[in-house]
Amino acid sequence: MAYYWYIIIIVIAVIVIFMIQRYRSFMSGIDTPESEKLARFTDKNFTHQIKNGIVLIDFWAEWCQPCKIQGPIVSQLAEDNEDKNVKIGKCDVEKNPKIAKQLGIMNIPTIVIFKSGKEAGRLVGLKNKKALEKAIDSYK
């Protein structure tokens, strides 16, 4: 019977270690300043900004805790992005409700990827940098 308890304890330990590593990967960039390379999307400039190439937009709000973790990840992605055909930016849903409503943004953070002005993909919830890079690459 004691053998089963050892297995249960080992499984719980593995799960805790995995959760700690995942938490650290998300929190690693939370104190970094926002990149100057991030595009700012508003109700007024949105249509013009998404016309050409691949565009990744992080829809967020100031009060959203997961958005505060997602923001530095998107900022780092913009900083590391060297592909001139890919534009990476953010859109505050509180300040730009028209575009958020038009796109049906119901949960934040939401990452929407556009290709040549049309929505190509959508990721809802907190995503790490590798997941965002993979999403961009899948639409190139």
GIWO-V788319 format. One record per helix or strand of 3 or more residues. SS is the DSSP state (alpha for helix, beta for strand). FROM is the first residue (numbers start at 0). TO is the last residue. If there is no record, write none. Layout:
ss=SS from=FROM to=TO
ss=SS from=FROM to=TO
This chain:
ss=alpha from=1 to=26
ss=alpha from=45 to=48
ss=beta from=53 to=59
ss=alpha from=64 to=79
ss=beta from=85 to=91
ss=alpha from=96 to=102
ss=beta from=109 to=114
ss=beta from=117 to=123
ss=alpha from=128 to=137
